[in-house]
Amino acid sequence: MKTCPDCGELKPLDEFGLLTSAPDGHARYCKPCFRRRSQASYRKRRGIEGRTVRVRVPRVEGQKRCPKCGDYKPLEDFPRNRSTWDGLAAYCKPCHNAKGKETYTRLYGGTREYHLRRRYGIGQIEVDQMLEEQGGKCAICRRPDPEHVDHDHATGKVRGMLCFNCNQALGNVRDQLVVLGKMQDYLMKAGAEPASYIDFRFRRAIVEFAGSTRHTP
């Protein structure tokens, strides 16, 4: 048994850390008191350096505190992050999104610029140039103001700007010209009016667009 001079309690030796230089082989202070002293010393050193130490906050069962907004929230309000000890991001979803947006704006000028460069290797300037070359219209159906960047999934090559419907159509058939032709043949055989669904000009536009960028064996 040994008495800790800080708390004044008589405690078993295993309540004291090991210290080979001490006569009894144990530290002078018990583990809780030693921990408090160590934390106080750490904060003092950081204060001298002009730095602050984050204060530990109590845990609440089934909840987590966001250090950005300071609120306790349910665990499902935090994005997943497998690199952390609890599998969750430090910030709640609103704060996480706001922080990400601020970072993208500071580094790239905006979230769209970030995603364009990350996914397609181009920026908004290149997108605006493609739109100008296409007359501000979809490269296939010629609807105005297309917003989707079309690219070859095999090579990663950017091919043009498409509206949602045309971009979705190419993705669904995986750029297979034979399938596109059979789709029109099916509609024509079923009695669909060409002007109501896929007319010959639309088919020709698809063939010219896809054929000029990728040949399907």
Backbone bond lengths (Angstrom), bond angles and torsions (degrees), N, CA, C in turn:
res aa  C-N    CA-C-N  psi(-1)  N-CA   C-N-CA  omega(-1)  CA-C   N-CA-C  phi
1 M - - - 1.471 - - 1.535 109.51 -
2 K 1.324 113.84 153.75 1.451 118.83 -177.39 1.522 109.07 -153.63
3 T 1.338 116.35 144.58 1.461 120.89 -179.86 1.519 110.16 -98.95
4 C 1.320 116.12 129.97 1.473 121.66 177.51 1.521 108.04 -82.84
5 P 1.342 119.22 125.42 1.467 120.78 -178.55 1.528 113.90 -69.10
6 D 1.328 117.91 -16.80 1.470 120.02 -179.95 1.522 111.70 -82.39
7 C 1.331 117.03 -55.99 1.462 120.06 -177.87 1.531 112.21 -90.74
8 G 1.359 117.43 -14.11 1.453 121.31 177.84 1.516 114.66 73.78
9 E 1.327 117.92 12.28 1.463 120.77 -178.05 1.524 111.05 -94.90
10 L 1.315 114.45 145.70 1.458 121.23 175.59 1.527 107.92 -89.27
11 K 1.309 116.62 119.35 1.463 121.00 -173.72 1.526 111.04 -131.89
12 P 1.337 117.18 156.93 1.475 120.96 175.59 1.522 109.92 -62.62
13 L 1.324 116.26 156.54 1.454 120.66 -177.19 1.529 113.00 -62.75
14 D 1.345 115.79 -28.52 1.466 116.64 -179.52 1.525 112.66 -71.66
15 E 1.358 117.41 -6.26 1.457 121.51 173.98 1.523 111.62 -84.89
16 F 1.341 116.26 -0.19 1.461 122.48 178.99 1.522 108.78 -116.26
17 G 1.340 115.65 140.82 1.456 119.45 178.85 1.515 111.63 -67.65
18 L 1.327 115.87 158.19 1.463 121.04 179.63 1.518 109.86 -76.36
19 L 1.322 115.84 139.64 1.459 122.50 177.62 1.521 107.33 -149.96
20 T 1.307 116.07 102.34 1.473 120.91 -173.25 1.520 112.99 -64.85
21 S 1.338 117.78 -24.70 1.466 119.85 -178.25 1.531 112.56 -79.70
22 A 1.341 117.34 -13.32 1.465 120.83 -179.75 1.536 109.86 -79.96
23 P 1.330 117.69 151.59 1.474 120.51 -179.29 1.525 113.55 -57.20
24 D 1.361 116.57 -38.72 1.459 118.85 -178.88 1.532 112.66 -97.47
25 G 1.350 116.45 4.66 1.461 120.46 177.91 1.508 114.46 78.12
26 H 1.344 117.09 10.69 1.457 120.44 -178.83 1.527 110.37 -130.94
27 A 1.337 115.99 155.27 1.459 121.36 -179.60 1.522 111.00 -64.74
28 R 1.335 115.88 161.77 1.467 120.76 -177.23 1.524 110.78 -72.40
29 Y 1.337 116.40 -38.47 1.456 121.35 -176.02 1.536 110.30 -102.28
30 C 1.331 115.63 149.72 1.458 119.70 176.12 1.532 109.44 -67.14
31 K 1.306 116.79 164.62 1.462 120.73 -174.30 1.532 113.38 -59.09
32 P 1.347 120.68 -46.47 1.477 119.18 177.87 1.521 112.77 -61.04
33 C 1.324 116.98 -43.13 1.468 119.88 -179.44 1.522 111.00 -68.37
34 F 1.332 116.22 -39.10 1.466 119.98 177.77 1.528 110.26 -62.67
35 R 1.350 116.61 -38.63 1.454 120.79 179.44 1.524 110.88 -65.53
36 R 1.336 116.91 -41.64 1.464 120.18 178.64 1.522 110.73 -64.13
37 R 1.332 116.24 -42.59 1.453 119.83 178.68 1.536 111.44 -62.67
38 S 1.318 115.44 -42.33 1.466 120.20 -179.43 1.530 110.80 -63.62
39 Q 1.340 117.11 -43.41 1.460 120.50 179.14 1.521 111.70 -65.69
40 A 1.344 116.60 -38.96 1.459 119.92 178.64 1.526 110.88 -65.11
41 S 1.330 116.31 -39.49 1.461 120.46 179.05 1.523 110.52 -66.69
42 Y 1.334 115.41 -39.01 1.467 119.59 179.36 1.526 110.95 -64.38
43 R 1.333 117.33 -43.97 1.454 120.51 178.93 1.529 111.46 -64.47
44 K 1.316 116.12 -37.01 1.464 119.94 179.37 1.527 110.76 -64.78
45 R 1.335 116.80 -43.68 1.464 120.31 179.36 1.524 110.80 -64.14
46 R 1.320 116.03 -42.33 1.457 119.77 178.63 1.532 110.90 -64.42
47 G 1.335 117.11 -36.35 1.455 120.54 178.09 1.513 111.49 -64.39
48 I 1.319 116.87 -39.20 1.473 121.00 178.07 1.530 109.83 -64.01
49 E 1.339 116.17 -34.86 1.463 121.01 179.80 1.528 112.25 -80.55
50 G 1.325 116.72 -3.40 1.458 120.35 -179.12 1.513 113.51 79.43
51 R 1.312 117.64 21.28 1.465 122.04 -179.22 1.522 109.56 -115.27
52 T 1.336 115.15 154.32 1.461 120.52 -179.82 1.520 110.35 -105.48
53 V 1.303 115.75 157.87 1.457 122.34 178.87 1.519 108.31 -113.68
54 R 1.307 116.62 129.66 1.461 120.80 179.67 1.528 110.36 -65.97
55 V 1.300 116.36 129.81 1.458 122.00 -178.45 1.522 108.92 -82.03
56 R 1.308 116.12 130.34 1.457 120.46 177.85 1.524 110.27 -68.62
57 V 1.322 115.53 137.45 1.456 120.35 179.80 1.524 108.99 -109.85
58 P 1.320 117.68 148.86 1.468 119.81 -179.70 1.524 111.26 -66.85
59 R 1.318 115.79 148.68 1.461 121.20 178.35 1.518 110.46 -87.78
60 V 1.310 115.28 144.94 1.456 122.00 176.84 1.520 107.49 -118.64
61 E 1.299 117.03 128.67 1.460 122.02 -176.72 1.530 110.41 -58.22
62 G 1.354 115.58 126.66 1.451 121.18 178.03 1.509 114.72 78.04
63 Q 1.342 116.92 5.03 1.460 120.50 179.69 1.524 110.20 -135.33
64 K 1.314 114.35 167.37 1.458 120.86 179.00 1.521 108.71 -144.94
65 R 1.315 115.93 146.27 1.463 120.76 -179.13 1.513 110.25 -95.47
66 C 1.324 116.10 128.54 1.463 121.33 175.71 1.530 108.46 -85.29
67 P 1.332 118.69 120.71 1.473 120.14 -178.58 1.527 113.38 -69.28
68 K 1.342 117.20 -14.59 1.465 120.04 -178.88 1.519 110.77 -80.41
69 C 1.342 116.96 -54.77 1.469 120.44 -178.68 1.522 112.14 -93.53
70 G 1.352 117.32 -15.46 1.453 121.70 177.54 1.514 114.84 79.53
71 D 1.334 117.91 7.42 1.462 121.02 -177.11 1.533 111.28 -95.52
72 Y 1.343 114.86 147.16 1.464 120.94 170.54 1.528 107.89 -85.61
73 K 1.324 116.70 128.74 1.457 120.84 -177.46 1.527 110.45 -135.75
74 P 1.348 117.17 158.01 1.473 119.70 176.65 1.524 111.00 -59.49
75 L 1.323 116.72 153.04 1.458 121.35 -176.24 1.519 112.48 -60.14
76 E 1.343 117.06 -31.25 1.462 119.42 -179.19 1.522 112.66 -70.45
77 D 1.330 117.97 -9.22 1.463 121.35 177.49 1.520 112.34 -85.56
78 F 1.347 117.03 5.37 1.459 121.81 179.75 1.528 109.71 -115.66
79 P 1.328 118.04 136.70 1.467 120.12 177.50 1.526 110.82 -64.49
80 R 1.325 116.18 156.48 1.464 120.80 178.46 1.529 110.26 -78.75
81 N 1.318 114.60 143.71 1.461 121.22 176.92 1.527 107.75 -151.69
82 R 1.329 116.60 102.58 1.461 120.90 -173.70 1.531 113.51 -69.67
83 S 1.334 117.39 -11.25 1.459 119.89 -178.70 1.526 112.98 -83.86
84 T 1.347 118.55 -8.57 1.463 121.36 -179.13 1.528 110.75 -96.75
85 W 1.313 116.24 165.43 1.466 120.51 -174.85 1.527 111.74 -67.00
86 D 1.341 117.54 -31.37 1.462 120.00 -179.01 1.527 112.86 -102.74
87 G 1.352 117.11 3.01 1.448 120.53 178.54 1.515 114.37 75.93
88 L 1.350 116.68 11.99 1.459 121.29 -178.27 1.522 110.57 -126.67
89 A 1.325 115.97 152.57 1.458 120.67 176.97 1.518 110.69 -69.96
90 A 1.317 116.06 160.44 1.465 120.23 -178.21 1.524 111.58 -69.66
91 Y 1.333 116.94 -39.03 1.461 120.95 -176.13 1.529 111.31 -98.30
92 C 1.329 116.47 149.20 1.465 121.05 174.87 1.530 108.88 -65.43
93 K 1.323 116.99 167.34 1.460 120.92 -173.99 1.533 113.45 -58.57
94 P 1.344 119.96 -46.99 1.478 118.42 178.40 1.529 112.73 -60.98
95 C 1.333 116.99 -43.47 1.465 120.02 179.78 1.527 110.87 -69.74
96 H 1.331 116.33 -37.06 1.464 121.13 178.06 1.525 110.46 -61.88
97 N 1.335 116.40 -44.50 1.463 120.37 179.93 1.531 111.39 -67.20
98 A 1.323 115.48 -40.72 1.468 119.31 -179.68 1.524 111.00 -65.39
99 K 1.326 116.02 -39.73 1.468 120.15 179.28 1.526 110.44 -66.79
100 G 1.352 116.13 -41.61 1.459 119.87 178.34 1.518 111.90 -63.56
101 K 1.328 116.23 -42.03 1.461 120.56 179.09 1.520 110.60 -62.93
102 E 1.338 116.29 -41.27 1.462 120.03 179.26 1.522 110.58 -64.02
103 T 1.336 116.59 -40.06 1.466 120.75 179.59 1.522 110.54 -66.11
104 Y 1.344 117.52 -45.79 1.462 120.76 179.57 1.518 111.36 -62.24
105 T 1.337 116.73 -38.58 1.451 120.64 179.57 1.520 110.86 -67.40
106 R 1.335 115.55 -40.78 1.470 119.67 -178.26 1.526 111.72 -69.90
107 L 1.327 117.84 -39.19 1.463 120.99 -175.04 1.525 113.70 -90.67
108 Y 1.358 115.83 -34.65 1.461 118.95 -173.05 1.526 114.24 -120.82
109 G 1.318 117.18 -8.31 1.449 119.62 -177.66 1.513 113.61 92.36
110 G 1.334 118.52 -3.08 1.461 121.88 178.91 1.517 111.58 156.35
111 T 1.341 115.67 164.69 1.462 120.03 -178.20 1.528 111.49 -69.48
112 R 1.336 117.99 -36.47 1.461 119.46 -179.97 1.522 111.25 -63.90
113 E 1.308 116.68 -42.15 1.466 120.43 178.52 1.523 110.23 -60.98
114 Y 1.325 116.66 -40.90 1.467 121.25 179.22 1.526 110.84 -62.03
115 H 1.353 116.33 -48.78 1.459 119.86 -177.29 1.532 111.40 -68.33
116 L 1.320 118.31 -35.91 1.456 120.76 177.51 1.519 111.05 -61.95
117 R 1.306 116.64 -45.62 1.462 120.52 -178.45 1.528 111.40 -71.49
118 R 1.323 116.93 -37.13 1.464 120.29 -178.04 1.524 111.52 -70.41
119 R 1.327 117.39 -39.59 1.466 120.90 -174.39 1.523 113.91 -93.13
120 Y 1.355 116.20 -38.26 1.457 118.97 -173.82 1.536 114.27 -114.54
121 G 1.338 116.62 -12.43 1.460 119.09 -179.79 1.518 113.71 76.39
122 I 1.337 117.19 17.66 1.457 121.54 177.72 1.522 108.95 -129.64
123 G 1.336 116.09 168.22 1.465 120.92 177.97 1.518 111.56 -117.54
124 Q 1.321 116.45 -175.97 1.454 121.63 -178.36 1.526 111.74 -62.79
125 I 1.334 117.34 -30.34 1.467 120.36 179.59 1.524 110.02 -62.90
126 E 1.345 116.61 -44.59 1.473 120.52 178.74 1.526 111.28 -65.64
127 V 1.334 116.50 -37.34 1.462 120.23 177.89 1.530 110.55 -63.43
128 D 1.326 116.42 -44.45 1.468 120.30 179.18 1.525 111.15 -62.83
129 Q 1.331 117.20 -36.05 1.462 120.80 178.50 1.528 110.74 -65.70
130 M 1.361 116.99 -42.66 1.461 120.05 178.17 1.526 110.94 -62.87
131 L 1.334 116.23 -42.36 1.460 120.06 179.14 1.527 111.47 -61.75
132 E 1.325 116.09 -40.09 1.460 119.92 179.26 1.520 110.60 -65.06
133 E 1.334 116.94 -41.78 1.464 121.16 178.83 1.524 111.37 -65.30
134 Q 1.339 117.27 -29.48 1.465 121.28 179.78 1.524 112.15 -90.98
135 G 1.315 117.04 5.34 1.455 120.77 -179.84 1.511 113.01 71.58
136 G 1.332 116.99 23.33 1.461 120.80 179.59 1.512 113.44 73.60
137 K 1.348 117.06 18.17 1.457 120.49 -177.22 1.527 111.18 -127.32
138 C 1.329 114.72 161.95 1.467 121.13 177.53 1.522 109.24 -58.92
139 A 1.330 116.51 137.19 1.465 121.26 -176.93 1.518 112.53 -65.63
140 I 1.339 118.84 -16.30 1.464 121.52 -177.80 1.526 112.00 -108.24
141 C 1.327 117.69 -64.34 1.470 120.56 -173.57 1.519 112.85 -90.30
142 R 1.348 117.66 -10.21 1.448 123.75 177.53 1.520 113.79 70.03
143 R 1.327 116.84 20.66 1.463 118.46 171.46 1.533 108.31 -68.93
144 P 1.332 117.41 147.66 1.469 119.60 -177.73 1.527 112.58 -75.71
145 D 1.328 114.56 156.98 1.468 123.99 172.89 1.533 113.94 56.75
146 P 1.329 118.83 56.01 1.476 119.98 174.65 1.524 110.43 -69.96
147 E 1.314 116.64 144.38 1.465 120.55 -174.54 1.524 113.63 -118.86
148 H 1.329 118.12 -6.35 1.460 120.27 -173.66 1.530 111.42 -103.90
149 V 1.337 114.71 129.93 1.460 120.39 175.88 1.527 108.01 -83.43
150 D 1.324 116.68 121.01 1.461 121.16 179.12 1.521 109.21 -94.99
151 H 1.334 115.84 137.02 1.465 119.55 179.19 1.520 110.09 -144.48
152 D 1.317 115.15 157.87 1.461 121.85 177.50 1.523 108.06 -78.95
153 H 1.321 116.89 118.57 1.464 120.07 -177.28 1.530 112.26 -68.53
154 A 1.317 117.06 -21.49 1.470 119.79 -179.77 1.521 111.75 -80.73
155 T 1.334 117.10 -41.28 1.464 120.83 -175.89 1.523 112.92 -105.63
156 G 1.339 117.13 -19.07 1.461 120.65 -176.41 1.514 113.49 82.24
157 K 1.342 117.95 1.42 1.462 121.59 -178.09 1.519 111.15 -70.78
158 V 1.327 116.18 131.33 1.463 121.62 176.34 1.518 108.71 -76.89
159 R 1.357 116.52 132.82 1.464 120.46 -174.49 1.521 113.36 -110.14
160 G 1.310 118.49 -29.67 1.457 119.65 -178.64 1.510 111.78 165.42
161 M 1.328 115.76 -175.41 1.454 122.65 178.74 1.522 109.29 -105.36
162 L 1.344 115.89 129.99 1.454 121.91 -178.00 1.525 110.37 -126.99
163 C 1.345 114.96 157.51 1.458 119.33 170.61 1.526 108.44 -76.76
164 F 1.302 116.30 171.71 1.467 120.22 -176.99 1.523 111.78 -59.99
165 N 1.343 117.59 -45.37 1.463 121.04 -175.04 1.527 111.68 -63.34
166 C 1.322 117.30 -45.73 1.461 120.19 -178.83 1.527 111.28 -69.12
167 N 1.301 116.92 -39.56 1.457 120.28 178.62 1.529 110.60 -64.56
168 Q 1.333 116.32 -40.35 1.456 121.20 178.31 1.526 111.22 -67.50
169 A 1.327 116.41 -38.10 1.458 120.44 -179.33 1.522 111.26 -64.32
170 L 1.328 117.16 -46.57 1.465 120.62 178.63 1.527 110.73 -62.60
171 G 1.328 116.22 -38.93 1.462 119.36 179.64 1.510 112.35 -67.01
172 N 1.328 116.68 -38.23 1.469 120.22 -178.26 1.518 112.39 -66.82
173 V 1.346 116.99 -36.37 1.474 119.81 -179.42 1.523 111.64 -96.01
174 R 1.333 116.61 1.44 1.462 122.60 177.05 1.532 112.31 56.12
175 D 1.320 115.47 41.79 1.472 123.22 175.65 1.527 113.66 61.75
176 Q 1.304 118.90 20.23 1.464 120.59 -178.41 1.536 109.55 -85.65
177 L 1.334 115.98 111.22 1.455 121.13 -177.15 1.526 111.98 -63.33
178 V 1.322 116.94 -34.78 1.460 120.32 179.60 1.522 110.30 -61.50
179 V 1.327 116.57 -42.37 1.458 120.52 -179.87 1.514 110.90 -65.82
180 L 1.332 116.93 -40.36 1.464 120.37 178.31 1.526 110.89 -60.86
181 G 1.325 116.44 -41.71 1.451 119.43 178.21 1.516 112.31 -65.47
182 K 1.320 116.76 -40.06 1.458 120.67 -180.00 1.528 111.32 -67.96
183 M 1.324 117.07 -30.49 1.460 119.81 176.78 1.522 110.59 -62.60
184 Q 1.343 116.96 -43.48 1.455 119.50 179.06 1.528 110.69 -68.65
185 D 1.347 116.16 -41.81 1.463 119.17 178.88 1.525 110.90 -58.70
186 Y 1.321 115.99 -38.03 1.464 120.84 179.88 1.526 110.85 -64.21
187 L 1.332 115.69 -46.33 1.464 119.67 -179.31 1.528 111.59 -65.99
188 M 1.312 115.92 -40.24 1.469 119.58 179.45 1.524 110.44 -65.24
189 K 1.321 116.60 -40.96 1.464 120.75 179.97 1.522 110.81 -65.95
190 A 1.333 116.45 -32.22 1.462 121.00 -179.83 1.526 111.88 -78.91
191 G 1.321 116.50 -1.89 1.456 120.14 176.36 1.505 115.01 92.90
192 A 1.339 117.37 13.64 1.465 119.83 179.95 1.520 109.90 -71.84
193 E 1.325 115.54 141.55 1.450 120.43 176.45 1.521 109.14 -74.59
194 P 1.321 118.90 130.19 1.474 120.89 -178.42 1.512 113.44 -54.45
195 A 1.324 116.15 -40.52 1.464 119.19 -176.89 1.527 111.85 -70.99
196 S 1.365 116.42 -21.11 1.456 119.56 -177.53 1.521 112.32 -82.61
197 Y 1.336 117.59 -26.10 1.462 119.39 -175.49 1.515 110.82 -125.36
198 I 1.323 117.21 -89.78 1.460 119.81 -177.11 1.520 107.34 -121.61
199 D 1.323 119.49 102.87 1.445 120.49 -179.28 1.520 110.29 -84.22
200 F 1.310 115.76 175.49 1.457 119.94 -175.79 1.522 111.63 -66.33
201 R 1.321 116.99 -32.49 1.461 119.38 178.53 1.527 110.61 -65.66
202 F 1.331 116.23 -38.30 1.469 119.80 178.61 1.526 110.16 -66.98
203 R 1.356 115.98 -43.24 1.456 119.39 179.00 1.523 110.75 -61.77
204 R 1.333 115.46 -43.68 1.448 118.92 -179.41 1.530 110.95 -64.38
205 A 1.331 116.21 -36.55 1.469 119.88 178.94 1.519 110.57 -64.86
206 I 1.329 117.03 -40.49 1.461 120.32 179.29 1.524 110.61 -65.30
207 V 1.339 115.51 -45.40 1.471 120.04 -178.60 1.518 110.57 -62.67
208 E 1.350 116.16 -44.12 1.458 119.21 -179.75 1.516 111.61 -65.63
209 F 1.355 115.85 -40.24 1.469 119.83 -178.79 1.517 111.42 -67.48
210 A 1.345 116.75 -53.57 1.460 120.43 -177.53 1.521 111.40 -69.81
211 G 1.343 117.13 -37.70 1.453 119.63 -178.49 1.507 112.98 -68.32
212 S 1.335 117.29 -28.37 1.459 120.17 -179.39 1.520 112.30 -77.91
213 T 1.341 115.93 -13.16 1.461 119.34 -177.26 1.504 113.18 -112.37
214 R 1.348 116.42 -27.02 1.458 118.36 -177.35 1.519 109.11 -159.91
215 H 1.297 116.94 131.25 1.455 121.90 179.38 1.525 108.91 -99.88
216 T 1.325 115.91 124.10 1.454 120.41 179.85 1.520 109.91 -89.27
217 P 1.310 119.58 125.33 1.460 120.92 -179.04 1.517 110.74 -65.73
